[in-house]
Amino acid sequence: MKKTKKMMTGVLTAALAASLAACGEDRPPEPTGYDCDDWDWDKKTGTYYCDDDSSSHSGGYYHNGTVYSNKKALKTSSSYQSYVKSGIGSGTKGGFGG
C-alpha cells in the first residue's frame, strides 16, 4: 500500500508540474540585461512589463529587444503593430514576435 501511495504522489506531482509549465509554454523567457528586477507578463499586450519601482524602466514594456517607456509607446511602435497584425500578439497565445 505504501508503494502505491508513493507512486501516485509522484505521478500527481509530475502531472501538476507539467500542467503548470504548459500554462506559460508560449511565453518567451523574461528579458535579461536590463535595469529591471521584476518583469511581469501582460496578457493583454502579450509582452513583459517592468514592475520594479526602483528601475529606470519602471512601467516600461519589453517587446522584440526594445523596452518602451509605457503602453502607449509600445502600441504605437511599428514592430508591435506588425506583431499584433500577424495574430501572434493576441495576448492569449503569448507569442513574442521576435
DSSP file with accessible surface (Angstrom, degrees, kcal/mol):
  #  RESIDUE AA STRUCTURE BP1 BP2  ACC     N-H-->O    O-->H-N    N-H-->O    O-->H-N    TCO  KAPPA ALPHA  PHI   PSI    X-CA   Y-CA   Z-CA
    1    1 A M     >        0   0  197      0, 0.0     4,-2.2     0, 0.0     5,-0.2   0.000 360.0 360.0 360.0 -39.0    0.0    0.0    0.0
    2    2 A K  H  >  +     0   0  184      1,-0.2     4,-2.5     2,-0.2     5,-0.2   0.887 360.0  52.2 -64.4 -39.1    2.8    2.4    0.8
    3    3 A K  H  > S+     0   0  183      2,-0.2     4,-2.7     1,-0.2    -1,-0.2   0.911 109.6  49.2 -64.4 -40.9    4.5    1.8   -2.6
    4    4 A T  H  > S+     0   0   82      2,-0.2     4,-2.7     1,-0.2     5,-0.2   0.932 112.5  47.3 -64.1 -44.3    1.2    2.6   -4.4
    5    5 A K  H  X S+     0   0  155     -4,-2.2     4,-2.4     2,-0.2    -2,-0.2   0.926 113.5  48.2 -63.7 -42.8    0.6    5.8   -2.4
    6    6 A K  H  X S+     0   0  166     -4,-2.5     4,-2.1     1,-0.2    -2,-0.2   0.918 112.8  48.4 -64.6 -41.6    4.2    6.9   -3.0
    7    7 A M  H  X S+     0   0  115     -4,-2.7     4,-2.5     1,-0.2    -2,-0.2   0.929 111.7  48.8 -65.1 -44.3    3.9    6.2   -6.8
    8    8 A M  H  X S+     0   0   86     -4,-2.7     4,-2.8     1,-0.2     5,-0.2   0.894 108.9  53.5 -64.8 -37.4    0.6    8.0   -7.1
    9    9 A T  H  X S+     0   0   78     -4,-2.4     4,-2.4    -5,-0.2    -1,-0.2   0.929 110.3  47.9 -62.2 -42.5    2.1   11.0   -5.3
   10   10 A G  H  X S+     0   0   41     -4,-2.1     4,-2.4     2,-0.2    -2,-0.2   0.914 112.2  48.6 -63.6 -42.8    4.9   11.1   -7.7
   11   11 A V  H  X S+     0   0   80     -4,-2.5     4,-2.4     2,-0.2    -2,-0.2   0.932 113.2  46.9 -64.4 -45.0    2.6   10.8  -10.7
   12   12 A L  H  X S+     0   0  112     -4,-2.8     4,-2.5     2,-0.2    -2,-0.2   0.902 111.7  51.1 -65.5 -39.1    0.3   13.6   -9.4
   13   13 A T  H  X S+     0   0   87     -4,-2.4     4,-2.5    -5,-0.2    -1,-0.2   0.931 111.6  47.3 -63.8 -44.1    3.3   15.8   -8.7
   14   14 A A  H  X S+     0   0   63     -4,-2.4     4,-2.4     1,-0.2    -2,-0.2   0.906 112.1  50.2 -63.8 -41.6    4.7   15.3  -12.2
   15   15 A A  H  X S+     0   0   57     -4,-2.4     4,-2.4     2,-0.2    -2,-0.2   0.915 111.2  48.6 -64.8 -41.4    1.3   16.0  -13.8
   16   16 A L  H  X S+     0   0  101     -4,-2.5     4,-2.4     2,-0.2     5,-0.2   0.939 111.8  49.1 -64.2 -45.0    0.9   19.2  -11.8
   17   17 A A  H  X S+     0   0   58     -4,-2.5     4,-2.2     1,-0.2    -2,-0.2   0.916 112.0  49.1 -61.6 -41.6    4.4   20.4  -12.7
   18   18 A A  H  X S+     0   0   63     -4,-2.4     4,-1.9     2,-0.2    -1,-0.2   0.912 111.4  48.6 -65.9 -40.4    3.7   19.6  -16.4
   19   19 A S  H  X S+     0   0   63     -4,-2.4     4,-1.1     2,-0.2    -2,-0.2   0.892 111.6  49.4 -70.3 -35.4    0.4   21.4  -16.4
   20   20 A L  H  X S+     0   0  110     -4,-2.4     4,-0.8     1,-0.2     3,-0.3   0.908 110.4  50.6 -68.2 -39.1    1.9   24.5  -14.7
   21   21 A A  H >< S+     0   0   69     -4,-2.2     3,-0.6    -5,-0.2    -2,-0.2   0.886 105.9  56.6 -64.8 -35.9    4.7   24.6  -17.2
   22   22 A A  H >< S+     0   0   49     -4,-1.9     3,-1.2     1,-0.2     4,-0.3   0.807  94.0  68.9 -67.9 -26.4    2.2   24.4  -20.1
   23   23 A C  H 3< S+     0   0  104     -4,-1.1    -1,-0.2    -3,-0.3     3,-0.2   0.876 112.6  28.9 -59.6 -39.3    0.4   27.5  -18.8
   24   24 A G  T X< S+     0   0   28     -4,-0.8     3,-1.5    -3,-0.6    -1,-0.3   0.185  87.2 118.9-106.1  18.9    3.4   29.6  -19.7
   25   25 A E  T <  S+     0   0  140     -3,-1.2    -1,-0.2     1,-0.3    -2,-0.1   0.844  76.0  45.2 -56.1 -40.8    4.6   27.5  -22.6
   26   26 A D  T 3  S+     0   0   89     -4,-0.3    -1,-0.3    -3,-0.2    -2,-0.1   0.532  91.5 102.5 -84.7  -7.2    4.2   30.1  -25.3
   27   27 A R  S <  S-     0   0  104     -3,-1.5    68,-0.1     1,-0.1     3,-0.1  -0.574  71.2-127.6 -76.4 141.3    5.8   32.9  -23.3
   28   28 A P        -     0   0   22      0, 0.0    -1,-0.1     0, 0.0    -2,-0.0  -0.365  41.6 -82.7 -75.2 165.8    9.3   33.8  -24.1
   29   29 A P        -     0   0  115      0, 0.0     3,-0.1     0, 0.0     0, 0.0  -0.316  58.0 -87.7 -65.3 155.0   11.8   33.9  -21.3
   30   30 A E        -     0   0  105      1,-0.1    11,-0.0    -3,-0.1    10,-0.0  -0.309  53.4 -95.1 -61.0 146.5   11.9   37.1  -19.2
   31   31 A P        -     0   0   11      0, 0.0     2,-0.3     0, 0.0     3,-0.1  -0.288  44.5-167.2 -61.2 146.7   14.1   39.8  -20.5
   32   32 A T        +     0   0  119      1,-0.1     3,-0.1    -3,-0.1     5,-0.0  -0.902  59.7  46.3-129.9 162.3   17.6   39.9  -19.0
   33   33 A G  S    S+     0   0   85      1,-0.3     2,-0.3    -2,-0.3    -1,-0.1   0.640  87.0 108.8  82.8  12.3   20.4   42.5  -19.2
   34   34 A Y  S    S-     0   0   76      2,-0.2     2,-2.5    -3,-0.1    -1,-0.3  -0.887  84.2-102.5-119.0 155.7   18.0   45.4  -18.4
   35   35 A D  S    S+     0   0   82     -2,-0.3    22,-0.9    -3,-0.1     2,-0.3  -0.457  87.5 101.7 -76.3  71.8   17.7   47.5  -15.3
   36   36 A a        -     0   0    9     -2,-2.5    -2,-0.2    19,-0.1     3,-0.2  -0.868  44.2-176.1-157.3 122.9   14.6   45.7  -14.0
   37   37 A D  S    S+     0   0  146     -2,-0.3     2,-0.3     1,-0.2    -2,-0.1   0.398  78.8  52.1 -98.6   0.3   14.4   43.1  -11.3
   38   38 A D        +     0   0   66      2,-0.0    13,-3.4    14,-0.0     2,-0.5  -0.696  60.9 175.1-143.1  86.9   10.6   42.4  -11.7
   39   39 A W  E     -A   50   0A   7     -2,-0.3     2,-0.3    11,-0.2    11,-0.2  -0.794  11.8-168.7 -90.2 129.1    9.3   41.6  -15.1
   40   40 A D  E     -A   49   0A  47      9,-2.8     9,-2.8    -2,-0.5     2,-0.4  -0.913  23.5-114.5-116.5 149.3    5.6   40.6  -15.2
   41   41 A W  E     -A   48   0A  36     -2,-0.3     2,-0.7     7,-0.2     7,-0.2  -0.657  20.5-153.2 -84.1 130.2    3.6   39.2  -18.1
   42   42 A D  E  >> -A   47   0A  21      5,-3.0     4,-2.1    -2,-0.4     5,-1.1  -0.901   4.5-166.3-104.2 107.9    0.9   41.4  -19.5
   43   43 A K  T  45S+     0   0  147     -2,-0.7    51,-0.2     1,-0.2    -1,-0.2   0.848  84.0  58.1 -62.6 -35.6   -1.8   39.1  -21.1
   44   44 A K  T  45S+     0   0  170      1,-0.2    -1,-0.2     2,-0.1    48,-0.1   0.873 119.3  27.2 -67.2 -37.7   -3.4   42.0  -22.9
   45   45 A T  T  45S-     0   0    0     -3,-0.3    46,-0.2     2,-0.2    -1,-0.2   0.632  98.5-129.3 -97.5 -17.0   -0.3   43.0  -24.9
   46   46 A G  T  <5S+     0   0    0     -4,-2.1     2,-0.3     1,-0.3    -3,-0.2   0.842  74.8  99.8  71.3  30.4    1.4   39.6  -24.9
   47   47 A T  E   <S-A   42   0A   0     -5,-1.1    -5,-3.0    16,-0.1     2,-0.3  -0.865  75.8-100.2-136.8 172.9    4.6   41.3  -23.7
   48   48 A Y  E     -AB  41  62A  13     14,-1.0    14,-3.1    -2,-0.3     2,-0.3  -0.714  30.7-162.2 -94.2 148.4    6.5   41.8  -20.4
   49   49 A Y  E     -AB  40  61A  64     -9,-2.8    -9,-2.8    -2,-0.3     2,-0.7  -0.956  24.1-112.7-128.4 152.3    6.4   45.0  -18.4
   50   50 A a  E     +A   39   0A   1     10,-2.7     9,-2.9     7,-0.4   -11,-0.2  -0.742  28.9 177.7 -87.9 117.5    8.7   46.2  -15.7
   51   51 A D        +     0   0   73    -13,-3.4     2,-0.6    -2,-0.7   -12,-0.1  -0.255  43.5 116.1-110.5  41.2    7.1   46.3  -12.3
   52   52 A D    >   -     0   0   19      1,-0.1     3,-1.9   -17,-0.1     6,-0.2  -0.922  48.9-163.2-116.5 103.2   10.2   47.5  -10.4
   53   53 A D  T 3  S+     0   0  144     -2,-0.6    -1,-0.1     1,-0.3     5,-0.1   0.750  90.1  53.8 -59.8 -25.5    9.7   50.9   -8.9
   54   54 A S  T 3  S+     0   0  102      3,-0.1    -1,-0.3     2,-0.0     2,-0.2   0.460  91.4 100.0 -89.8   2.5   13.5   51.4   -8.4
   55   55 A S  S X  S-     0   0   11     -3,-1.9     3,-1.4     1,-0.1   -19,-0.1  -0.588  74.9-134.4 -90.2 149.5   14.2   50.7  -12.1
   56   56 A S  T 3  S+     0   0   94    -21,-0.3    -1,-0.1     1,-0.3   -20,-0.1   0.662 112.2  52.1 -70.3 -14.7   14.9   53.2  -14.8
   57   57 A H  T >  S+     0   0   58    -22,-0.9     3,-2.9    -5,-0.1    -7,-0.4   0.222  77.4 149.1-103.0  12.4   12.5   51.1  -16.9
   58   58 A S  T <  S+     0   0   50     -3,-1.4    -7,-0.2     1,-0.3     3,-0.1  -0.214  74.6  12.0 -52.4 127.9    9.7   51.1  -14.3
   59   59 A G  T 3  S+     0   0   35     -9,-2.9    -1,-0.3     1,-0.3    12,-0.2   0.430 101.2 133.6  82.6   0.2    6.3   50.9  -16.1
   60   60 A G    <   -     0   0    1     -3,-2.9   -10,-2.7   -10,-0.2     2,-0.4  -0.415  49.9-135.5 -84.5 157.9    8.1   50.0  -19.4
   61   61 A Y  E     -BC  49  68A  30      7,-2.4     7,-3.8   -12,-0.2     2,-0.5  -0.944  11.1-144.1-115.1 134.5    7.1   47.3  -21.8
   62   62 A Y  E     +BC  48  67A  36    -14,-3.1   -14,-1.0    -2,-0.4     2,-0.3  -0.845  28.4 158.2-102.2 128.2    9.5   44.9  -23.4
   63   63 A H  E >   - C   0  66A   0      3,-2.9     3,-1.7    -2,-0.5    17,-0.1  -0.950  64.4 -16.8-150.5 127.5    9.0   43.7  -27.0
   64   64 A N  T 3  S-     0   0   72     32,-0.4     3,-0.1    -2,-0.3    33,-0.0   0.836 128.5 -43.8  52.6  43.0   11.4   42.4  -29.6
   65   65 A G  T 3  S+     0   0   37      1,-0.2     2,-0.4     0, 0.0    -1,-0.3   0.511 119.3 100.0  85.6   5.3   14.6   43.6  -27.9
   66   66 A T  E <   -C   63   0A  64     -3,-1.7    -3,-2.9     2,-0.0     2,-0.6  -0.970  60.5-145.2-127.3 140.6   13.3   47.1  -27.0
   67   67 A V  E     -C   62   0A  29     -2,-0.4     2,-0.3    -5,-0.2    -5,-0.3  -0.921  19.2-155.0-102.7 118.6   11.9   48.5  -23.8
   68   68 A Y  E     -C   61   0A  38     -7,-3.8    -7,-2.4    -2,-0.6     6,-0.1  -0.750  19.7-126.1 -92.9 142.9    9.2   51.0  -24.5
   69   69 A S  S    S-     0   0   87     -2,-0.3     2,-0.3    -9,-0.2    -1,-0.1   0.767  83.0 -10.8 -64.7 -25.4    8.6   53.7  -21.8
   70   70 A N  S  > S-     0   0   75     -9,-0.1     4,-2.0   -10,-0.1    -9,-0.2  -0.951  79.2 -86.6-161.1 177.2    4.9   52.9  -21.5
   71   71 A K  H  > S+     0   0   69     -2,-0.3     4,-2.9     1,-0.2     5,-0.2   0.872 122.2  55.0 -64.5 -37.0    2.0   51.0  -23.1
   72   72 A K  H  > S+     0   0  161      1,-0.2     4,-1.7     2,-0.2    -1,-0.2   0.931 108.1  48.8 -63.5 -43.5    1.1   53.8  -25.5
   73   73 A A  H  > S+     0   0   27      2,-0.2     4,-0.6     1,-0.2    -1,-0.2   0.902 113.0  49.0 -62.6 -40.1    4.7   53.9  -26.8
   74   74 A L  H >< S+     0   0    0     -4,-2.0     3,-1.3     1,-0.2     6,-0.3   0.963 111.4  48.0 -60.6 -52.8    4.6   50.1  -27.2
   75   75 A K  H 3< S+     0   0  100     -4,-2.9    -1,-0.2     1,-0.3    -2,-0.2   0.745 111.2  50.2 -66.6 -23.5    1.3   50.1  -29.0
   76   76 A T  H 3< S+     0   0   89     -4,-1.7    -1,-0.3    -5,-0.2    -2,-0.2   0.545  86.0 106.9 -91.9  -5.1    2.3   52.8  -31.5
   77   77 A S  S <X S-     0   0   15     -3,-1.3     4,-2.3    -4,-0.6     5,-0.2  -0.465  71.8-134.9 -73.9 143.0    5.6   51.2  -32.4
   78   78 A S  H  > S+     0   0   93      1,-0.2     4,-2.2     2,-0.2     5,-0.2   0.868 104.8  57.5 -65.5 -33.5    5.6   49.6  -35.9
   79   79 A S  H  > S+     0   0   34      1,-0.2     4,-1.8     2,-0.2    -1,-0.2   0.941 109.9  42.8 -62.6 -45.8    7.3   46.5  -34.5
   80   80 A Y  H  > S+     0   0   13     -6,-0.3     4,-2.6     2,-0.2     5,-0.2   0.899 111.3  54.9 -69.3 -38.5    4.4   45.9  -32.1
   81   81 A Q  H  X S+     0   0   83     -4,-2.3     4,-2.6     1,-0.2    -1,-0.2   0.909 109.0  48.2 -62.9 -37.8    1.7   46.7  -34.7
   82   82 A S  H  X S+     0   0   79     -4,-2.2     4,-1.8     2,-0.2    -1,-0.2   0.895 109.8  53.8 -65.5 -39.6    3.2   44.1  -37.0
   83   83 A Y  H  <>S+     0   0    8     -4,-1.8     6,-1.7    -5,-0.2     5,-0.9   0.931 111.8  43.7 -59.9 -45.0    3.3   41.6  -34.1
   84   84 A V  H ><5S+     0   0   62     -4,-2.6     3,-1.7     1,-0.2    -2,-0.2   0.932 112.0  52.5 -69.4 -43.5   -0.4   42.2  -33.4
   85   85 A K  H 3<5S+     0   0  176     -4,-2.6    -1,-0.2     1,-0.3    -2,-0.2   0.824 101.6  61.1 -63.9 -28.9   -1.4   42.1  -37.1
   86   86 A S  T 3<5S-     0   0   73     -4,-1.8    -1,-0.3    -5,-0.2    -2,-0.2   0.634 113.2-119.8 -72.8 -11.2    0.3   38.8  -37.5
   87   87 A G  T X 5S+     0   0   46     -3,-1.7     3,-0.7    -4,-0.3    -3,-0.1   0.313  91.4 103.2  89.4  -8.5   -2.0   37.3  -34.9
   88   88 A I  G > <S+     0   0   71     -5,-0.9     7,-0.9     1,-0.2     2,-0.8   0.910  72.8  57.9 -73.3 -39.5    0.8   36.4  -32.6
   89   89 A G  G 3   +     0   0    4     -6,-1.7    -1,-0.2     1,-0.2    -5,-0.1  -0.058  63.7 122.9 -87.0  39.9    0.2   39.3  -30.2
   90   90 A S  G <  S-     0   0   63     -2,-0.8    -1,-0.2    -3,-0.7   -44,-0.1   0.702  74.4-127.5 -73.1 -16.2   -3.3   38.4  -29.4
   91   91 A G  S <  S+     0   0    7     -3,-0.5   -45,-0.2   -46,-0.2   -46,-0.1   0.171  96.6  72.2  90.7 -20.0   -2.4   38.3  -25.7
   92   92 A T  S    S+     0   0  123    -48,-0.1    -3,-0.1   -47,-0.1   -48,-0.1   0.795  98.8  39.8 -99.0 -31.2   -3.8   34.9  -25.3
   93   93 A K  S    S-     0   0  141     -5,-0.2   -67,-0.1   -50,-0.1    -4,-0.1   0.766  94.7-140.7 -89.0 -28.8   -1.3   32.8  -27.1
   94   94 A G        +     0   0    4     -6,-0.3    -5,-0.1   -51,-0.2    -6,-0.1   0.654  35.8 163.9  83.0  16.5    1.7   34.7  -25.9
   95   95 A G        -     0   0   19     -7,-0.9    -1,-0.1    -8,-0.1    -4,-0.1  -0.166  28.5-149.1 -61.1 165.6    3.9   34.7  -29.0
   96   96 A F        -     0   0   33    -69,-0.1   -32,-0.4   -33,-0.0    -1,-0.1   0.553  13.3-139.6-122.0 -11.1    6.7   37.2  -28.9
   97   97 A G              0   0   34      1,-0.2   -14,-0.1   -14,-0.1    -2,-0.0   0.802 360.0 360.0  64.0  27.5    7.2   38.3  -32.5
   98   98 A G              0   0   87    -15,-0.0    -1,-0.2   -33,-0.0   -35,-0.0   0.204 360.0 360.0-160.5 360.0   11.0   38.4  -32.3
